[in-house]
Amino acid sequence: MLTLYNTLTKKKQEFKPLHGNEVGLYTCGPTVYDYAHIGNLRTYLFEDILKRTLFANGYAIKHVMNITDVGHLTSDADEGEDKMEKGSKREGKSAWDIAKFYTGAFRQNLRDLNITEPDIWCRATDHIPEQIDWIKKLEEKGFTYRTSDGIYFDTSKFPNYGALSGQKLTDLKEGARVEKNREKHNPTDFALWKFSPKGEKRQMEWDSPWGKGFPGWHIECSTMSVKYLGETFDIHCGGIDHIPTHHTNEIAQAEAVTGKPLAQFWVHGEFLVLKEKRMGKSEGNLITIQTLKDKGYDPLAYRLLCLGTHYRQKLTFSWEALDSAQRTLDNLYALTAGLGKPGTILATYEKKFIAAVNDDLNTPKGLAVVWDLLKSSEPAESKKATLLKFDEVLGLKLAGAQPIVIPDTIKKISQERQAKRDVKDWQSADALRGQIETAGFSVDDTPAGSVIKKLRK
């Protein structure tokens, strides 16, 4: 039985698809004005684990992800510069070229992290007519009003506004996240359509019944998710920063039109932090996948680092933690390669692993099952087959692990070192470790025993 924590109901619930064996999954994609940082990518990693776990449970999945290439302003209060225009000015390229380049960079990040791509990529700029049509419907139903800078959604006319965050409309005040706009009827009202500034031609603007302009950020996800997955679909995902504004506004504008729940499950991942500070572009503390690669890390070491912490818990990033994850990944590859050809899957361990990830994607517990398996006395070929089965969810590319040829002399020194460790002669053991490293190898002590590897260059 698969259970997931539903942000909407504030509890773990058994997951059952709305339509037989088919799962409709929508994951909020990137705003393609700059590189994604590893904090952003933690969200896409947890969503990939969710998707792989759904596959492991035998479900067919239709996965849709948006690409925000217009309308995401620098302020949640619908003020400031469009991020695409900002990226254009920063690099001296057109907003369209910026969107194309950073979409490609994002897709490369997914490949580096072995994240499965969605079935449908949908760009906001490809769906302007659908967004205009949705705003028309909201207007017809009396949910909109006009200001000098755009068409806004009146949140006071949607009684359940704030249900996702657990806040009542009357409790929501203008403050740090929402700047003052004197023309707004309520502090929480949000733009559906923004007018192009008078006397200024934007790179991205379209004609509409209300005037030339561009869509607000939130409207794209409501229209595109419903277009491809239906008025109510199974799971909507994103980072926790989307809960109070973006996803709350998605729900309001979608359900105001359809009168139906937008998604039955809302699943959110926690932040990656640096010493209790969130990683973000505004904080100026970005680390990208390319940063990791330039420093000699395998991007899958970062994937493994994320798997070691539950997706609903904050993960504190440090280079020391990534070093440890890289060593663990190297050890997993060496141990897996040393098991030879795969044989029969061990049903008992497979059941334990699936039970772990089915418990709200508990990957730390799943990894514990991996080490229990490696430490066991089960036949090597069965261990190998079972590990590869686990990896269909973990996504660490264990099948590609290649055996390392270890010279007999190094094996002998390692055995001598282990004998010294057994009698707690740590000084002699350390000296033997030094001999191994001088010869171009390393030795790591893992829960499954000592592992010899070639030193990374």
Phi, psi and omega in degrees: 000124179269125175241144179225145175282123182260112181301329183292320182262351179064035178202162174283137180225152173292133180268127172223128181297154178286331186230087175060238184259004186261135181244126173265120186235124177241126179238127181295126184267189187277156164269114195268062176247356181196175178291145170286143175259171187293339174292315174304315188289340175301322179298315181292332176292315180295324178294327177292320176297319176301312182298315180294326178292322175299317176299319181297335178270006174088012181274149169268139188235135168248107188253124180241134176227134179272156170242114180275106180240016173194151167092350180272104182277165184286352178234141176292348180270017181062032177240168176089189186272145173296133184298330178291319177295323178297315178297324179297314180294322182299321188251356179069029178237165178290155178301326180293319178291322177300314181298317180296315183296311185282339169295316177297320179295321179295317180295327175293322175303317180297319179295317180300324183266005181057041176268127181291135182284156178293162175287327182229122169264130179229120180272141179302320183291344177273356186230034178296315179302320180295322180291320177298317180298321180294319179295322176302317180296319177296321179296316179298328181272000175083023182264000187241163169209163185253139172237183181291340183245003178167187176256128186242152175271130180271101185292339180292343180268001177244099190302328184267016180300131180094001182298325182293318181277346181085008179257142175274150181304322182292340180271346184278121183244157173292136183194222188297319184276334187239112180282160183285135173224107189295340181276346180286138179290326181222148181303331184271355179299150185221157185283134172261324179215129179253136179280143173295138180303141180298136178075010181228132177259118176281157175291326182240103177207154185219154173286147177211168177300343185254352181131166182291136181177213184207157184286153170291167185294316192289329188295331184298318185290323178296312184291318184285323179295318179292321180301316187264340185238351180100169186296329172229126179234181192282304190224133173240128184239164174171185176277161183295339178294342179279345188299304189288335185240290188299307183288326175298320179287326174303311181301314184300309186286332178284312185285338174295328179275311189272334185073013182235156175299138180289315179218148180277332177236134172243118187237126187232142178259147181282172182284154160268134184233157174243106181050053177070010176246130180299142173276132179191163181295321180291334178279345177070029182234045187282138169234125181256172175298324178296325175303314180296316181296319179296332179272002176092010180271146169283127178306333179290343172293323176292321176302314180297321177302317179294323180296336183282352177234136181300142186298339179265010175246146175299143177243118178273119181273139170211157178293329177296318179295322179290324175303313180297318179296322179295318178296318179296319178297315178301319179295318178299318178297315181296316180294318180295315180298324182289352182274353177079211183279146180288148178240236183266136179292137179275108187298324182297315180289323178299319179297318179296318182294313180297322178299323180293307183287335176286346177270075178054044175058051183279078182292327176301320177291324177297319178294327177297324177294323177303311182290326175299319178297313182295328180281346186288168178264017180294156179303142184303318183293328177285323174301314182300311181299320182290320176300317180294328176293316176302321187290345173297334175265315184291324176070036182264004180060044179293334180297335181271003181295127182256139178294142179259132178279113181256122179301149180301326181296322180290321178299319181295317178298320179297319179295319178297320179297318180296322178298321178293322178294323182298329180258014176061033174269076188293326181296314179293322179297319179294323179295320178292324175300318179301320178297320180296316182290324177298329180279000176096017179233166174232160176229126179243140179262112184247169176302338181261008180115179181286140181235127177259133180221159170289141178293141177287138180277000000 
